Amino acid sequence: MQVSHLEGIATVCFDWFIGEYKVATKVFAMTSLFYLGATFDWIRPELKAILTEKIAYGSAGFQNRGAKILEKLRHLGY
């Protein structure tokens, strides 16, 4: 896949993650952003910052997946 396509996907995922969408959409977006972080160095620190800020206010599903993503980020050194 071309880098420009992946950049577009990352932009849409951040929109879904930050915006007023249902929990399933946010969870899918945060997981996708985690994996896109392997291609783009700037994604994972930004994902961690936003997730750390929003996790306390999310639903149980959001908090569960958020905790898993944060643990994976810690394991990678973020």
N, C-alpha and C positions, 0 to 999 in steps of 0.2 A: 504494500500500500504506500502511496506517495506521502511524503511528509506534509504537504499542503492539505491532504484529506484528513490526516491525523490531527492537524492543528484545528481544522474545522470541527472535528468531533470533540476535541478538548474544549473548545469554546462553548459548544452546545451543552456539554456535560456540566461545565461550570454554571451556565445559565440555569440548568435544571436543578443543580445542587443548591444554589443560592436562592432561587426564585420560590414563589408560592406554588409548589406542586405537591402531589401526593407523596407519601412516604416511600412507596415502591419506586417511584421515579427518582427520588433523591438517593435511595440506597443503590440503585443501579448506576447512577451517575458517579457516586463516590467510589464505587468499586472500579468502574471504567477509568476514572481519573487515576486511581492508584496504579493500574496497569499501564496507562499512558505515561506515567511518571518514569517508566523505564526508558522511554524515548526522549522525553523532554525533562531536563534537569530542574526547571523552575516549577513544575506541577506539584511535586510532593511536598515541598516546604509550604506552598500556598494552600494545598489541601489540608495539611496539618493545622495551619493557623486558623482556617475557617472552621474546620471540624472541632477543634478545641473550643472555639467560641460558641458554636451552636449545639454541641452535644448535650448540654445540660437542659436545653429547652425542647429537645426532640422527643418523639414518641419512643416507646419501648423498643420497637424494631429499629428505629434510627440509632438509638443509643447502643443497642447490641452490635449492629454492624459497624458503627462508628468506633466502638471500643476495639473491635477486631482489626479495623484498618489502622487505628492508632498504634496498636501493638505491633503490627507488621512494619509500620513506619519506624517505631523505636528499634525494632530488630535490625532495620537497615541503616540506623544511625541518624535518623531525623528527629 
